Amino acid sequence: MTSPTIVPCPQCKTPVTWGPDSPYRPFCSERCKLIDLGQWADEQYRVPATPDLPFDDHPD
């Protein structure tokens, strides 16, 4: 039998068992989940992107 996977909550770092008995995984609670969602909504997190390349519809 393998031991359960335990991950830190991304918000508060509380250990969380990764499994069906943890409905908010990877978060420890609904509170931490909503705090994280709010940070995304406030644009505190950003996904890096590369600049768009100009479209060339007449290739050589």
All heavy atoms as a GROMACS GRO file, in nm:
protein
  477
    1MET      N    1   0.084  -0.118   0.000
    1MET     CA    2   0.000   0.000   0.000
    1MET      C    3   0.089   0.124   0.000
    1MET      O    4   0.184   0.134   0.076
    1MET     CB    5  -0.089  -0.004   0.124
    1MET     CG    6  -0.181   0.113   0.134
    1MET     SD    7  -0.288   0.090   0.278
    1MET     CE    8  -0.392   0.227   0.256
    2THR      N    9   0.056   0.219  -0.088
    2THR     CA   10   0.136   0.342  -0.095
    2THR      C   11   0.076   0.447  -0.003
    2THR      O   12  -0.043   0.450   0.023
    2THR     CB   13   0.138   0.397  -0.239
    2THR    OG1   14   0.004   0.427  -0.278
    2THR    CG2   15   0.199   0.297  -0.335
    3SER      N   16   0.162   0.534   0.046
    3SER     CA   17   0.114   0.640   0.134
    3SER      C   18   0.047   0.748   0.048
    3SER      O   19   0.081   0.767  -0.069
    3SER     CB   20   0.230   0.698   0.213
    3SER     OG   21   0.326   0.753   0.127
    4PRO      N   22  -0.049   0.819   0.104
    4PRO     CA   23  -0.120   0.921   0.025
    4PRO      C   24  -0.025   1.036  -0.012
    4PRO      O   25   0.068   1.068   0.061
    4PRO     CB   26  -0.230   0.969   0.119
    4PRO     CG   27  -0.182   0.934   0.255
    4PRO     CD   28  -0.096   0.812   0.240
    5THR      N   29  -0.051   1.096  -0.125
    5THR     CA   30   0.027   1.211  -0.168
    5THR      C   31  -0.018   1.333  -0.089
    5THR      O   32  -0.138   1.360  -0.077
    5THR     CB   33   0.008   1.237  -0.319
    5THR    OG1   34   0.050   1.120  -0.389
    5THR    CG2   35   0.086   1.356  -0.366
    6ILE      N   36   0.077   1.404  -0.033
    6ILE     CA   37   0.046   1.524   0.044
    6ILE      C   38   0.116   1.641  -0.024
    6ILE      O   39   0.235   1.635  -0.055
    6ILE     CB   40   0.092   1.509   0.190
    6ILE    CG1   41   0.016   1.395   0.255
    6ILE    CG2   42   0.073   1.639   0.266
    6ILE    CD1   43   0.055   1.364   0.396
    7VAL      N   44   0.037   1.746  -0.051
    7VAL     CA   45   0.090   1.865  -0.118
    7VAL      C   46   0.062   1.986  -0.030
    7VAL      O   47  -0.034   1.987   0.048
    7VAL     CB   48   0.025   1.885  -0.257
    7VAL    CG1   49   0.058   1.769  -0.350
    7VAL    CG2   50  -0.124   1.903  -0.246
    8PRO      N   51   0.143   2.092  -0.041
    8PRO     CA   52   0.115   2.213   0.036
    8PRO      C   53   0.006   2.294  -0.034
    8PRO      O   54   0.004   2.306  -0.155
    8PRO     CB   55   0.248   2.288   0.037
    8PRO     CG   56   0.319   2.239  -0.085
    8PRO     CD   57   0.271   2.098  -0.108
    9CYS      N   58  -0.084   2.351   0.044
    9CYS     CA   59  -0.186   2.441  -0.010
    9CYS      C   60  -0.112   2.557  -0.077
    9CYS      O   61  -0.022   2.615  -0.017
    9CYS     CB   62  -0.275   2.492   0.102
    9CYS     SG   63  -0.391   2.622   0.054
   10PRO      N   64  -0.146   2.591  -0.202
   10PRO     CA   65  -0.076   2.700  -0.270
   10PRO      C   66  -0.091   2.836  -0.200
   10PRO      O   67  -0.009   2.924  -0.220
   10PRO     CB   68  -0.141   2.706  -0.408
   10PRO     CG   69  -0.210   2.577  -0.426
   10PRO     CD   70  -0.244   2.526  -0.289
   11GLN      N   71  -0.194   2.849  -0.119
   11GLN     CA   72  -0.219   2.978  -0.055
   11GLN      C   73  -0.153   2.989   0.082
   11GLN      O   74  -0.081   3.082   0.109
   11GLN     CB   75  -0.371   2.998  -0.042
   11GLN     CG   76  -0.411   3.138  -0.014
   11GLN     CD   77  -0.369   3.233  -0.124
   11GLN    OE1   78  -0.380   3.204  -0.242
   11GLN    NE2   79  -0.319   3.347  -0.087
   12CYS      N   80  -0.179   2.891   0.171
   12CYS     CA   81  -0.132   2.903   0.309
   12CYS      C   82  -0.026   2.799   0.348
   12CYS      O   83   0.024   2.801   0.460
   12CYS     CB   84  -0.250   2.893   0.405
   12CYS     SG   85  -0.323   2.728   0.413
   13LYS      N   86   0.004   2.709   0.257
   13LYS     CA   87   0.108   2.606   0.275
   13LYS      C   88   0.071   2.496   0.374
   13LYS      O   89   0.156   2.417   0.413
   13LYS     CB   90   0.243   2.667   0.316
   13LYS     CG   91   0.290   2.778   0.224
   13LYS     CD   92   0.300   2.735   0.081
   13LYS     CE   93   0.352   2.848  -0.005
   13LYS     NZ   94   0.291   2.855  -0.135
   14THR      N   95  -0.056   2.486   0.416
   14THR     CA   96  -0.101   2.377   0.502
   14THR      C   97  -0.093   2.246   0.423
   14THR      O   98  -0.133   2.243   0.306
   14THR     CB   99  -0.248   2.401   0.546
   14THR    OG1  100  -0.252   2.521   0.621
   14THR    CG2  101  -0.302   2.286   0.628
   15PRO      N  102  -0.044   2.138   0.482
   15PRO     CA  103  -0.041   2.010   0.410
   15PRO      C  104  -0.182   1.961   0.376
   15PRO      O  105  -0.272   1.964   0.459
   15PRO     CB  106   0.027   1.914   0.508
   15PRO     CG  107   0.098   2.002   0.605
   15PRO     CD  108   0.019   2.129   0.613
   16VAL      N  109  -0.201   1.918   0.251
   16VAL     CA  110  -0.331   1.871   0.202
   16VAL      C  111  -0.312   1.732   0.143
   16VAL      O  112  -0.223   1.711   0.060
   16VAL     CB  113  -0.387   1.965   0.094
   16VAL    CG1  114  -0.520   1.914   0.039
   16VAL    CG2  115  -0.401   2.106   0.145
   17THR      N  116  -0.395   1.638   0.183
   17THR     CA  117  -0.391   1.505   0.123
   17THR      C  118  -0.457   1.512  -0.013
   17THR      O  119  -0.570   1.559  -0.026
   17THR     CB  120  -0.466   1.403   0.212
   17THR    OG1  121  -0.404   1.403   0.340
   17THR    CG2  122  -0.460   1.264   0.152
   18TRP      N  123  -0.388   1.465  -0.116
   18TRP     CA  124  -0.440   1.468  -0.252
   18TRP      C  125  -0.526   1.344  -0.273
   18TRP      O  126  -0.476   1.235  -0.290
   18TRP     CB  127  -0.327   1.471  -0.353
   18TRP     CG  128  -0.375   1.498  -0.492
   18TRP    CD1  129  -0.417   1.406  -0.582
   18TRP    CD2  130  -0.386   1.624  -0.556
   18TRP    NE1  131  -0.455   1.467  -0.698
   18TRP    CE2  132  -0.436   1.602  -0.684
   18TRP    CE3  133  -0.358   1.754  -0.516
   18TRP    CZ2  134  -0.459   1.704  -0.775
   18TRP    CZ3  135  -0.381   1.855  -0.606
   18TRP    CH2  136  -0.431   1.830  -0.734
   19GLY      N  137  -0.657   1.361  -0.268
   19GLY     CA  138  -0.746   1.248  -0.285
   19GLY      C  139  -0.891   1.292  -0.286
   19GLY      O  140  -0.922   1.410  -0.268
   20PRO      N  141  -0.982   1.197  -0.306
   20PRO     CA  142  -1.124   1.231  -0.316
   20PRO      C  143  -1.182   1.287  -0.186
   20PRO      O  144  -1.286   1.351  -0.188
   20PRO     CB  145  -1.191   1.098  -0.354
   20PRO     CG  146  -1.092   0.993  -0.324
   20PRO     CD  147  -0.956   1.055  -0.326
   21ASP      N  148  -1.115   1.266  -0.075
   21ASP     CA  149  -1.164   1.319   0.052
   21ASP      C  150  -1.124   1.466   0.073
   21ASP      O  151  -1.158   1.525   0.175
   21ASP     CB  152  -1.114   1.234   0.170
   21ASP     CG  153  -0.963   1.222   0.172
   21ASP    OD1  154  -0.900   1.225   0.065
   21ASP    OD2  155  -0.906   1.210   0.282
   22SER      N  156  -1.055   1.525  -0.024
   22SER     CA  157  -1.015   1.666  -0.018
   22SER      C  158  -1.083   1.741  -0.133
   22SER      O  159  -1.026   1.754  -0.241
   22SER     CB  160  -0.864   1.680  -0.030
   22SER     OG  161  -0.800   1.611   0.073
   23PRO      N  162  -1.206   1.790  -0.112
   23PRO     CA  163  -1.283   1.849  -0.222
   23PRO      C  164  -1.224   1.979  -0.279
   23PRO      O  165  -1.257   2.016  -0.391
   23PRO     CB  166  -1.420   1.875  -0.160
   23PRO     CG  167  -1.393   1.889  -0.014
   23PRO     CD  168  -1.277   1.797   0.014
   24TYR      N  169  -1.138   2.046  -0.206
   24TYR     CA  170  -1.082   2.174  -0.253
   24TYR      C  171  -0.940   2.161  -0.305
   24TYR      O  172  -0.874   2.261  -0.329
   24TYR     CB  173  -1.089   2.279  -0.142
   24TYR     CG  174  -1.227   2.298  -0.089
   24TYR    CD1  175  -1.262   2.255   0.038
   24TYR    CD2  176  -1.326   2.356  -0.168
   24TYR    CE1  177  -1.391   2.270   0.086
   24TYR    CE2  178  -1.455   2.372  -0.121
   24TYR     CZ  179  -1.487   2.328   0.005
   24TYR     OH  180  -1.615   2.343   0.051
   25ARG      N  181  -0.890   2.037  -0.318
   25ARG     CA  182  -0.751   2.017  -0.358
   25ARG      C  183  -0.719   2.095  -0.485
   25ARG      O  184  -0.804   2.104  -0.572
   25ARG     CB  185  -0.719   1.869  -0.372
   25ARG     CG  186  -0.791   1.800  -0.486
   25ARG     CD  187  -0.762   1.650  -0.483
   25ARG     NE  188  -0.835   1.583  -0.585
   25ARG     CZ  189  -0.956   1.535  -0.573
   25ARG    NH1  190  -1.021   1.543  -0.460
   25ARG    NH2  191  -1.015   1.478  -0.675
   26PRO      N  192  -0.608   2.157  -0.498
   26PRO     CA  193  -0.492   2.149  -0.411
   26PRO      C  194  -0.500   2.243  -0.291
   26PRO      O  195  -0.406   2.253  -0.214
   26PRO     CB  196  -0.378   2.191  -0.502
   26PRO     CG  197  -0.439   2.294  -0.590
   26PRO     CD  198  -0.579   2.241  -0.615
   27PHE      N  199  -0.612   2.314  -0.274
   27PHE     CA  200  -0.627   2.405  -0.161
   27PHE      C  201  -0.676   2.329  -0.039
   27PHE      O  202  -0.740   2.225  -0.050
   27PHE     CB  203  -0.724   2.518  -0.196
   27PHE     CG  204  -0.680   2.596  -0.316
   27PHE    CD1  205  -0.733   2.570  -0.440
   27PHE    CD2  206  -0.583   2.694  -0.306
   27PHE    CE1  207  -0.692   2.640  -0.552
   27PHE    CE2  208  -0.540   2.764  -0.416
   27PHE     CZ  209  -0.595   2.737  -0.541
   28CYS      N  210  -0.652   2.384   0.078
   28CYS     CA  211  -0.694   2.318   0.202
   28CYS      C  212  -0.839   2.349   0.236
   28CYS      O  213  -0.903   2.274   0.311
   28CYS     CB  214  -0.603   2.358   0.318
   28CYS     SG  215  -0.614   2.534   0.361
   29SER      N  216  -0.892   2.458   0.183
   29SER     CA  217  -1.028   2.499   0.218
   29SER      C  218  -1.088   2.584   0.106
   29SER      O  219  -1.018   2.631   0.016
   29SER     CB  220  -1.026   2.580   0.347
   29SER     OG  221  -0.956   2.702   0.325
   30GLU      N  222  -1.217   2.606   0.117
   30GLU     CA  223  -1.284   2.693   0.020
   30GLU      C  224  -1.230   2.836   0.032
   30GLU      O  225  -1.216   2.907  -0.067
   30GLU     CB  226  -1.435   2.692   0.044
   30GLU     CG  227  -1.510   2.774  -0.060
   30GLU     CD  228  -1.660   2.767  -0.044
   30GLU    OE1  229  -1.708   2.736   0.066
   30GLU    OE2  230  -1.728   2.795  -0.144
   31ARG      N  231  -1.197   2.877   0.154
   31ARG     CA  232  -1.143   3.011   0.176
   31ARG      C  233  -1.015   3.034   0.094
   31ARG      O  234  -1.003   3.134   0.024
   31ARG     CB  235  -1.115   3.032   0.325
   31ARG     CG  236  -1.055   3.167   0.358
   31ARG     CD  237  -1.028   3.178   0.509
   31ARG     NE  238  -0.966   3.304   0.541
   31ARG     CZ  239  -0.834   3.327   0.537
   31ARG    NH1  240  -0.752   3.230   0.505
   31ARG    NH2  241  -0.786   3.445   0.566
   32CYS      N  242  -0.921   2.939   0.103
   32CYS     CA  243  -0.796   2.953   0.028
   32CYS      C  244  -0.822   2.950  -0.123
   32CYS      O  245  -0.760   3.023  -0.198
   32CYS     CB  246  -0.698   2.844   0.069
   32CYS     SG  247  -0.613   2.878   0.224
   33LYS      N  248  -0.916   2.869  -0.164
   33LYS     CA  249  -0.951   2.861  -0.306
   33LYS      C  250  -1.006   2.996  -0.354
   33LYS      O  251  -0.967   3.044  -0.461
   33LYS     CB  252  -1.055   2.750  -0.325
   33LYS     CG  253  -1.096   2.728  -0.466
   33LYS     CD  254  -1.196   2.612  -0.472
   33LYS     CE  255  -1.248   2.589  -0.611
   33LYS     NZ  256  -1.342   2.478  -0.617
   34LEU      N  257  -1.093   3.058  -0.276
   34LEU     CA  258  -1.151   3.187  -0.315
   34LEU      C  259  -1.049   3.300  -0.310
   34LEU      O  260  -1.054   3.392  -0.393
   34LEU     CB  261  -1.272   3.218  -0.227
   34LEU     CG  262  -1.392   3.127  -0.249
   34LEU    CD1  263  -1.501   3.157  -0.148
   34LEU    CD2  264  -1.443   3.137  -0.391
   35ILE      N  265  -0.957   3.295  -0.215
   35ILE     CA  266  -0.850   3.396  -0.210
   35ILE      C  267  -0.768   3.390  -0.338
   35ILE      O  268  -0.738   3.491  -0.401
   35ILE     CB  269  -0.761   3.377  -0.085
   35ILE    CG1  270  -0.837   3.414   0.041
   35ILE    CG2  271  -0.632   3.459  -0.098
   35ILE    CD1  272  -0.765   3.378   0.170
   36ASP      N  273  -0.733   3.268  -0.381
   36ASP     CA  274  -0.655   3.250  -0.503
   36ASP      C  275  -0.733   3.300  -0.625
   36ASP      O  276  -0.678   3.369  -0.710
   36ASP     CB  277  -0.618   3.102  -0.520
   36ASP     CG  278  -0.525   3.079  -0.636
   36ASP    OD1  279  -0.405   3.114  -0.623
   36ASP    OD2  280  -0.570   3.027  -0.740
   37LEU      N  281  -0.862   3.268  -0.632
   37LEU     CA  282  -0.944   3.314  -0.743
   37LEU      C  283  -0.948   3.466  -0.748
   37LEU      O  284  -0.936   3.527  -0.854
   37LEU     CB  285  -1.086   3.257  -0.731
   37LEU     CG  286  -1.185   3.301  -0.838
   37LEU    CD1  287  -1.139   3.257  -0.976
   37LEU    CD2  288  -1.323   3.246  -0.807
   38GLY      N  289  -0.960   3.529  -0.631
   38GLY     CA  290  -0.960   3.675  -0.624
   38GLY      C  291  -0.830   3.735  -0.672
   38GLY      O  292  -0.828   3.840  -0.737
   39GLN      N  293  -0.719   3.669  -0.643
   39GLN     CA  294  -0.590   3.720  -0.688
   39GLN      C  295  -0.579   3.713  -0.841
   39GLN      O  296  -0.523   3.802  -0.903
   39GLN     CB  297  -0.476   3.643  -0.621
   39GLN     CG  298  -0.467   3.677  -0.473
   39GLN     CD  299  -0.371   3.589  -0.396
   39GLN    OE1  300  -0.350   3.473  -0.431
   39GLN    NE2  301  -0.314   3.643  -0.291
   40TRP      N  302  -0.634   3.607  -0.901
   40TRP     CA  303  -0.637   3.600  -1.047
   40TRP      C  304  -0.725   3.711  -1.103
   40TRP      O  305  -0.690   3.778  -1.200
   40TRP     CB  306  -0.687   3.464  -1.095
   40TRP     CG  307  -0.584   3.359  -1.095
   40TRP    CD1  308  -0.568   3.259  -1.004
   40TRP    CD2  309  -0.479   3.340  -1.192
   40TRP    NE1  310  -0.459   3.180  -1.038
   40TRP    CE2  311  -0.404   3.228  -1.152
   40TRP    CE3  312  -0.442   3.408  -1.307
   40TRP    CZ2  313  -0.295   3.182  -1.225
   40TRP    CZ3  314  -0.333   3.362  -1.379
   40TRP    CH2  315  -0.260   3.250  -1.337
   41ALA      N  316  -0.843   3.733  -1.040
   41ALA     CA  317  -0.936   3.835  -1.088
   41ALA      C  318  -0.876   3.976  -1.076
   41ALA      O  319  -0.904   4.062  -1.160
   41ALA     CB  320  -1.067   3.827  -1.010
   42ASP      N  321  -0.796   3.999  -0.973
   42ASP     CA  322  -0.730   4.129  -0.955
   42ASP      C  323  -0.603   4.142  -1.039
   42ASP      O  324  -0.531   4.241  -1.026
   42ASP     CB  325  -0.694   4.152  -0.808
   42ASP     CG  326  -0.815   4.180  -0.722
   42ASP    OD1  327  -0.921   4.217  -0.778
   42ASP    OD2  328  -0.804   4.166  -0.599
   43GLU      N  329  -0.575   4.042  -1.120
   43GLU     CA  330  -0.458   4.039  -1.208
   43GLU      C  331  -0.327   4.044  -1.130
   43GLU      O  332  -0.227   4.101  -1.175
   43GLU     CB  333  -0.464   4.149  -1.313
   43GLU     CG  334  -0.581   4.134  -1.408
   43GLU     CD  335  -0.586   4.240  -1.515
   43GLU    OE1  336  -0.503   4.333  -1.516
   43GLU    OE2  337  -0.676   4.228  -1.601
   44GLN      N  338  -0.326   3.985  -1.010
   44GLN     CA  339  -0.202   3.976  -0.934
   44GLN      C  340  -0.112   3.865  -0.990
   44GLN      O  341   0.008   3.865  -0.965
   44GLN     CB  342  -0.232   3.950  -0.788
   44GLN     CG  343  -0.300   4.068  -0.722
   44GLN     CD  344  -0.335   4.042  -0.577
   44GLN    OE1  345  -0.282   3.950  -0.515
   44GLN    NE2  346  -0.423   4.122  -0.521
   45TYR      N  347  -0.171   3.771  -1.061
   45TYR     CA  348  -0.096   3.666  -1.129
   45TYR      C  349  -0.100   3.695  -1.278
   45TYR      O  350  -0.200   3.743  -1.330
   45TYR     CB  351  -0.159   3.528  -1.107
   45TYR     CG  352  -0.167   3.480  -0.966
   45TYR    CD1  353  -0.282   3.419  -0.918
   45TYR    CD2  354  -0.060   3.491  -0.878
   45TYR    CE1  355  -0.290   3.371  -0.789
   45TYR    CE2  356  -0.067   3.444  -0.748
   45TYR     CZ  357  -0.183   3.383  -0.704
   45TYR     OH  358  -0.190   3.336  -0.577
   46ARG      N  359   0.007   3.664  -1.346
   46ARG     CA  360   0.011   3.683  -1.491
   46ARG      C  361   0.082   3.564  -1.554
   46ARG      O  362   0.180   3.515  -1.500
   46ARG     CB  363   0.083   3.811  -1.528
   46ARG     CG  364   0.010   3.933  -1.476
   46ARG     CD  365   0.077   4.060  -1.522
   46ARG     NE  366   0.009   4.173  -1.461
   46ARG     CZ  367  -0.071   4.253  -1.527
   46ARG    NH1  368  -0.091   4.234  -1.655
   46ARG    NH2  369  -0.129   4.353  -1.466
   47VAL      N  370   0.031   3.524  -1.667
   47VAL     CA  371   0.093   3.416  -1.743
   47VAL      C  372   0.184   3.482  -1.844
   47VAL      O  373   0.140   3.568  -1.923
   47VAL     CB  374  -0.014   3.330  -1.814
   47VAL    CG1  375   0.052   3.223  -1.899
   47VAL    CG2  376  -0.107   3.268  -1.711
   48PRO      N  377   0.314   3.448  -1.845
   48PRO     CA  378   0.405   3.512  -1.940
   48PRO      C  379   0.368   3.475  -2.083
   48PRO      O  380   0.324   3.364  -2.111
   48PRO     CB  381   0.543   3.457  -1.903
   48PRO     CG  382   0.519   3.339  -1.818
   48PRO     CD  383   0.382   3.351  -1.761
   49ALA      N  384   0.384   3.572  -2.171
   49ALA     CA  385   0.352   3.549  -2.312
   49ALA      C  386   0.462   3.608  -2.398
   49ALA      O  387   0.534   3.699  -2.357
   49ALA     CB  388   0.219   3.613  -2.347
   50THR      N  389   0.474   3.558  -2.517
   50THR     CA  390   0.570   3.614  -2.612
   50THR      C  391   0.495   3.712  -2.701
   50THR      O  392   0.374   3.697  -2.724
   50THR     CB  393   0.632   3.504  -2.700
   50THR    OG1  394   0.528   3.433  -2.766
   50THR    CG2  395   0.713   3.408  -2.615
   51PRO      N  396   0.563   3.814  -2.750
   51PRO     CA  397   0.495   3.910  -2.838
   51PRO      C  398   0.444   3.841  -2.964
   51PRO      O  399   0.506   3.747  -3.014
   51PRO     CB  400   0.604   4.012  -2.872
   51PRO     CG  401   0.722   3.979  -2.788
   51PRO     CD  402   0.702   3.844  -2.729
   52ASP      N  403   0.331   3.889  -3.013
   52ASP     CA  404   0.277   3.834  -3.137
   52ASP      C  405   0.369   3.870  -3.252
   52ASP      O  406   0.420   3.981  -3.262
   52ASP     CB  407   0.138   3.890  -3.164
   52ASP     CG  408   0.035   3.838  -3.066
   52ASP    OD1  409   0.056   3.728  -3.013
   52ASP    OD2  410  -0.066   3.907  -3.045
   53LEU      N  411   0.389   3.775  -3.340
   53LEU     CA  412   0.468   3.799  -3.460
   53LEU      C  413   0.375   3.853  -3.568
   53LEU      O  414   0.258   3.813  -3.577
   53LEU     CB  415   0.534   3.669  -3.507
   53LEU     CG  416   0.632   3.607  -3.407
   53LEU    CD1  417   0.682   3.474  -3.459
   53LEU    CD2  418   0.748   3.701  -3.383
   54PRO      N  419   0.423   3.943  -3.651
   54PRO     CA  420   0.336   3.995  -3.757
   54PRO      C  421   0.295   3.881  -3.853
   54PRO      O  422   0.372   3.792  -3.883
   54PRO     CB  423   0.422   4.099  -3.827
   54PRO     CG  424   0.561   4.076  -3.782
   54PRO     CD  425   0.556   3.998  -3.654
   55PHE      N  426   0.172   3.888  -3.898
   55PHE     CA  427   0.121   3.787  -3.991
   55PHE      C  428   0.163   3.823  -4.132
   55PHE      O  429   0.141   3.935  -4.179
   55PHE     CB  430  -0.033   3.782  -3.981
   55PHE     CG  431  -0.093   3.680  -4.072
   55PHE    CD1  432  -0.082   3.544  -4.042
   55PHE    CD2  433  -0.161   3.718  -4.185
   55PHE    CE1  434  -0.138   3.451  -4.125
   55PHE    CE2  435  -0.217   3.624  -4.270
   55PHE     CZ  436  -0.205   3.490  -4.237
   56ASP      N  437   0.224   3.729  -4.200
   56ASP     CA  438   0.267   3.750  -4.338
   56ASP      C  439   0.182   3.661  -4.428
   56ASP      O  440   0.203   3.540  -4.435
   56ASP     CB  441   0.417   3.715  -4.352
   56ASP     CG  442   0.471   3.745  -4.491
   56ASP    OD1  443   0.399   3.807  -4.571
   56ASP    OD2  444   0.585   3.706  -4.517
   57ASP      N  445   0.088   3.722  -4.499
   57ASP     CA  446  -0.001   3.642  -4.585
   57ASP      C  447   0.055   3.625  -4.726
   57ASP      O  448  -0.010   3.566  -4.811
   57ASP     CB  449  -0.142   3.700  -4.588
   57ASP     CG  450  -0.147   3.845  -4.630
   57ASP    OD1  451  -0.040   3.908  -4.640
   57ASP    OD2  452  -0.258   3.895  -4.654
   58HIS      N  453   0.178   3.674  -4.750
   58HIS     CA  454   0.244   3.654  -4.879
   58HIS      C  455   0.385   3.597  -4.855
   58HIS      O  456   0.484   3.669  -4.869
   58HIS     CB  457   0.254   3.787  -4.956
   58HIS     CG  458   0.123   3.847  -4.989
   58HIS    ND1  459   0.036   3.792  -5.082
   58HIS    CD2  460   0.061   3.957  -4.942
   58HIS    CE1  461  -0.072   3.864  -5.090
   58HIS    NE2  462  -0.061   3.966  -5.006
   59PRO      N  463   0.394   3.470  -4.820
   59PRO     CA  464   0.528   3.413  -4.797
   59PRO      C  465   0.611   3.410  -4.925
   59PRO      O  466   0.558   3.396  -5.034
   59PRO     CB  467   0.500   3.272  -4.745
   59PRO     CG  468   0.360   3.242  -4.787
   59PRO     CD  469   0.289   3.373  -4.806
   60ASP      N  470   0.739   3.425  -4.910
   60ASP     CA  471   0.829   3.425  -5.028
   60ASP      C  472   0.846   3.287  -5.086
   60ASP      O  473   0.852   3.187  -5.030
   60ASP     CB  474   0.967   3.479  -4.988
   60ASP     CG  475   0.957   3.626  -4.950
   60ASP    OD1  476   0.868   3.696  -5.004
   60ASP    OD2  477   1.038   3.670  -4.868
   0.00000   0.00000   0.00000
